[in-house]
Amino acid sequence: MEAVKKHYFSDLGVMLGRSMRHISRSLDTIVTVTIMPIAMMLLFVYVFGGAIQSGTDNYVNYLLPGILLIAIASGVSYTSFRLFTDVQRGIFERFHSMPISRSTLLWGHVLTSLVSNAISVVVIVLVALIMGFRSSVGILPWLAVAGILLLFTLALSWVAAIAGLSAKSVDGASAFSYPIIFLPFISSAFVPTGSMPTAVRVFAENQPVTAIVEAIRALLADQPVGNDIWIALMWCVGILFLAYIFAMRVYKKRV
């Protein structure tokens, strides 16, 4: 046990390298995750953008935060799929017969999710720049945006771990992401919430995506963030904490 703890980070590096090799051999997953949000961004900016009253002349600036969250929500479904595949093939049992830390098996998948989603986010931002996205803020606001997106990805990756470990089928392993992908559509990601019916507006203004979108949007526009950033962080940390606890419980029962 002492040797296992001593080599925790080297074990984690091995598990991360294994998962990253799977990604490098199937780059179509990153391409698929990236193309869908980009296509959506093109559609809303060049087809619907002229008819949407967002209160800004540059709609791509308004739209980008929501598109990034959709990309991340779509990307974590592959984390669930890869975990489900490992469980079904008995890969975890094989690793458990070796003197390695068991939690590194899950962390390897989660960290791979962070890396692959970071690549998708960078590509989408580059496309947005070509489409006219502009931000004059310095490095600190960009680091704050990166931190929020990292926390959001980490939280959803642990939710994906729960789905991947407890699902009974491949479809069930990735189906959890559909409601999460849908959430930005009922938020301020595409239009201001003030234009929504009362019941929809109340839900939109009190769900996590709106606070995260508003915080990122304000940071990139160099505007006062207000309480949105703290609400966004509380949502991300709260989801992360609960998802991690449940994922580890499911992991111990399943494997």
PEHU-V579541 format. One record per residue. N is the residue number from 1. RES is the residue in one small letter. PHI is phi as a letter, one per 40 degrees, with the letter a starting at -180 (NA if undefined). Layout:
# PEHU-V579541
[[N	RES	PHI] [N	RES	PHI]]
This chain:
# PEHU-V579541
[[1	m	NA] [2	e	c] [3	a	c] [4	v	c] [5	k	c] [6	k	c] [7	h	b] [8	y	d] [9	f	c] [10	s	c] [11	d	c] [12	l	c] [13	g	c] [14	v	c] [15	m	c] [16	l	c] [17	g	c] [18	r	c] [19	s	c] [20	m	c] [21	r	c] [22	h	c] [23	i	c] [24	s	c] [25	r	c] [26	s	b] [27	l	c] [28	d	c] [29	t	c] [30	i	c] [31	v	c] [32	t	c] [33	v	c] [34	t	c] [35	i	c] [36	m	c] [37	p	c] [38	i	c] [39	a	c] [40	m	c] [41	m	c] [42	l	c] [43	l	c] [44	f	c] [45	v	c] [46	y	c] [47	v	b] [48	f	c] [49	g	d] [50	g	c] [51	a	c] [52	i	c] [53	q	c] [54	s	b] [55	g	g] [56	t	a] [57	d	c] [58	n	b] [59	y	c] [60	v	c] [61	n	c] [62	y	c] [63	l	c] [64	l	d] [65	p	d] [66	g	c] [67	i	c] [68	l	c] [69	l	c] [70	i	c] [71	a	c] [72	i	c] [73	a	c] [74	s	c] [75	g	c] [76	v	c] [77	s	c] [78	y	c] [79	t	c] [80	s	c] [81	f	c] [82	r	c] [83	l	c] [84	f	d] [85	t	c] [86	d	c] [87	v	c] [88	q	c] [89	r	c] [90	g	g] [91	i	c] [92	f	c] [93	e	c] [94	r	c] [95	f	c] [96	h	c] [97	s	c] [98	m	b] [99	p	c] [100	i	b] [101	s	c] [102	r	c] [103	s	c] [104	t	c] [105	l	c] [106	l	c] [107	w	c] [108	g	d] [109	h	c] [110	v	c] [111	l	c] [112	t	c] [113	s	c] [114	l	c] [115	v	c] [116	s	c] [117	n	c] [118	a	c] [119	i	c] [120	s	c] [121	v	c] [122	v	c] [123	v	c] [124	i	c] [125	v	c] [126	l	c] [127	v	c] [128	a	c] [129	l	c] [130	i	c] [131	m	c] [132	g	h] [133	f	c] [134	r	b] [135	s	a] [136	s	c] [137	v	c] [138	g	c] [139	i	c] [140	l	c] [141	p	c] [142	w	c] [143	l	c] [144	a	c] [145	v	c] [146	a	c] [147	g	c] [148	i	c] [149	l	c] [150	l	c] [151	l	c] [152	f	c] [153	t	c] [154	l	c] [155	a	c] [156	l	c] [157	s	c] [158	w	c] [159	v	c] [160	a	c] [161	a	c] [162	i	c] [163	a	c] [164	g	c] [165	l	c] [166	s	b] [167	a	c] [168	k	c] [169	s	a] [170	v	c] [171	d	c] [172	g	c] [173	a	c] [174	s	b] [175	a	c] [176	f	c] [177	s	c] [178	y	c] [179	p	c] [180	i	c] [181	i	c] [182	f	c] [183	l	d] [184	p	d] [185	f	c] [186	i	b] [187	s	a] [188	s	c] [189	a	c] [190	f	b] [191	v	a] [192	p	c] [193	t	c] [194	g	c] [195	s	c] [196	m	c] [197	p	d] [198	t	d] [199	a	c] [200	v	c] [201	r	c] [202	v	c] [203	f	c] [204	a	c] [205	e	c] [206	n	b] [207	q	b] [208	p	c] [209	v	c] [210	t	c] [211	a	c] [212	i	c] [213	v	c] [214	e	c] [215	a	c] [216	i	c] [217	r	c] [218	a	c] [219	l	c] [220	l	c] [221	a	c] [222	d	f] [223	q	b] [224	p	d] [225	v	c] [226	g	g] [227	n	c] [228	d	d] [229	i	c] [230	w	c] [231	i	c] [232	a	c] [233	l	c] [234	m	c] [235	w	c] [236	c	c] [237	v	c] [238	g	c] [239	i	c] [240	l	c] [241	f	c] [242	l	c] [243	a	c] [244	y	c] [245	i	c] [246	f	c] [247	a	c] [248	m	c] [249	r	c] [250	v	c] [251	y	c] [252	k	c] [253	k	c] [254	r	c] [255	v	b]]
